[in-house]
């Protein structure tokens, strides 16, 4: 389905609805469907495979922070280092509920949230393209600046 048409249909449903909560239920349902889409899982696993895991197959906070610092450097090249580190630390605490490790399911949900936040439309193909482009840039950064990459 065309991105513009899809978003137009969502907006029409919002205008037709007497309650905004119905629109958000539809929106949340759509996001849930995207999150479980077979296209999205392999992309998340590519990112997951960049990280060191403990013997339970989970990542620790420092791995999460290193990866997402690199991701935010690619998305926002002129960012405030201290602000982003506080933000990423806070994201870890929210997603893991202050636990020392994160599993693949939680990681995938967080990666999906990043795509959802940075993409213009609520469209799984756009999310897919965004995450694949970002992954390609991460790998290129790792190839040309291995001493700076440290993942």
C-alpha positions as CSV (number, residue, x, y, z in Angstrom):
1,X,0.0,0.0,0.0
2,X,1.2,3.5,-0.8
3,X,2.6,5.4,2.2
4,X,0.6,8.5,1.6
5,X,-2.6,6.6,1.0
6,X,-2.0,4.5,4.2
7,X,-1.4,7.6,6.3
8,X,-4.4,9.4,4.7
9,X,-6.6,6.5,5.7
10,X,-5.4,6.7,9.3
11,X,-6.1,10.5,9.4
12,X,-9.6,10.0,7.9
13,X,-10.4,7.4,10.6
14,X,-9.2,10.0,13.2
15,X,-11.5,12.6,11.8
16,X,-14.4,10.2,11.5
17,X,-13.9,9.0,15.1
18,X,-15.7,10.9,17.8
19,X,-13.1,9.7,20.3
20,X,-9.4,10.1,19.8
21,X,-8.8,7.0,21.9
22,X,-10.2,4.9,19.1
23,X,-7.6,6.4,16.7
24,X,-4.8,5.6,19.2
25,X,-6.0,2.0,19.6
26,X,-5.8,1.6,15.9
27,X,-2.4,3.2,15.8
28,X,-1.1,1.0,18.6
29,X,-2.5,-2.0,16.9
30,X,-0.7,-1.1,13.7
31,X,2.6,-0.6,15.5
32,X,2.1,-4.0,17.2
33,X,1.6,-5.6,13.8
34,X,4.7,-3.9,12.5
35,X,6.8,-5.0,15.5
36,X,6.0,-8.6,14.9
37,X,6.4,-8.5,11.2
38,X,8.8,-11.1,9.8
39,X,10.7,-8.3,7.9
40,X,11.7,-6.6,11.1
41,X,13.1,-9.5,13.0
42,X,16.1,-10.2,10.8
43,X,17.0,-6.5,10.8
44,X,17.0,-6.4,14.6
45,X,19.1,-9.5,14.7
46,X,21.8,-7.9,12.5
47,X,22.1,-5.2,15.1
48,X,22.0,-7.7,17.9
49,X,24.8,-9.7,16.4
50,X,27.1,-6.7,16.6
51,X,27.0,-6.9,20.4
52,X,28.8,-9.0,23.0
53,X,26.5,-11.2,25.0
54,X,26.8,-12.8,28.4
55,X,26.4,-16.6,28.8
56,X,22.6,-16.1,29.0
57,X,22.6,-14.5,25.6
58,X,21.8,-11.1,26.9
59,X,23.6,-7.8,26.6
60,X,24.9,-5.6,29.4
61,X,24.3,-1.9,29.7
62,X,27.8,-0.9,28.5
63,X,27.2,-2.8,25.2
64,X,23.8,-1.1,24.7
65,X,25.3,2.4,25.4
66,X,28.3,1.8,23.1
67,X,26.0,0.7,20.2
68,X,23.4,3.5,20.6
69,X,26.0,6.1,21.1
70,X,27.3,5.2,17.6
71,X,23.8,5.1,16.2
72,X,23.0,8.6,17.6
73,X,26.3,9.9,16.3
74,X,25.1,8.8,12.8
75,X,21.6,10.2,13.2
76,X,22.7,13.4,14.9
77,X,26.3,14.2,14.0
78,X,26.4,17.5,16.0
79,X,24.9,16.2,19.3
80,X,25.8,17.1,22.8
81,X,27.8,14.0,24.1
82,X,26.7,14.4,27.7
83,X,23.0,14.9,26.8
84,X,22.9,11.8,24.6
85,X,24.7,9.7,27.2
86,X,22.1,10.7,29.8
87,X,19.4,10.0,27.3
88,X,20.7,6.5,26.4
89,X,21.2,5.7,30.1
90,X,17.6,6.7,30.8
91,X,16.4,4.7,27.9
92,X,18.2,1.6,29.3
93,X,16.6,2.2,32.7
94,X,13.1,2.5,31.1
95,X,13.4,-0.5,28.8
96,X,15.2,-2.8,31.3
97,X,13.5,-1.5,34.5
98,X,17.0,-1.1,36.0
99,X,18.0,-4.7,35.4
100,X,21.6,-5.3,34.6
101,X,20.9,-7.1,31.2
102,X,18.7,-6.8,28.2
103,X,17.3,-9.7,26.1
104,X,16.7,-9.8,22.3
105,X,12.9,-9.0,22.7
106,X,13.5,-5.8,24.7
107,X,16.3,-4.8,22.3
108,X,14.1,-5.4,19.3
109,X,11.4,-3.2,20.9
110,X,13.8,-0.4,21.5
111,X,15.2,-0.6,18.0
112,X,11.6,-0.4,16.7
113,X,11.0,2.7,18.8
114,X,14.0,4.4,17.2
115,X,12.7,3.6,13.7
116,X,9.2,4.8,14.7
117,X,10.6,8.0,16.1
118,X,12.8,8.9,13.2
119,X,10.7,7.8,10.3
120,X,8.2,10.3,8.9
121,X,5.3,7.8,8.1
122,X,3.9,4.9,10.1
123,X,5.0,2.4,7.4
124,X,6.9,-0.8,7.9
125,X,8.8,-0.5,4.6
126,X,10.0,3.0,5.7
127,X,11.1,1.5,9.0
128,X,12.9,-1.3,7.2
129,X,14.7,1.1,4.8
130,X,15.7,3.4,7.7
131,X,17.1,0.6,9.9
132,X,19.0,-1.1,6.9
133,X,20.5,2.2,5.9
134,X,21.6,2.9,9.5
135,X,23.0,-0.6,9.8
136,X,25.0,-0.1,6.5
137,X,26.4,3.1,7.9
138,X,27.4,1.5,11.1
139,X,29.2,-1.3,9.3
140,X,31.0,1.2,7.0
141,X,32.0,3.2,10.1
142,X,33.3,0.0,11.7
143,X,35.3,-0.9,8.5
144,X,37.0,2.5,8.0
145,X,37.4,3.5,11.7
146,X,37.9,0.2,13.5
147,X,39.8,1.7,16.4
148,X,37.0,4.2,17.0
149,X,34.2,1.7,16.6
150,X,35.0,-0.5,19.6
151,X,32.0,-2.8,19.4
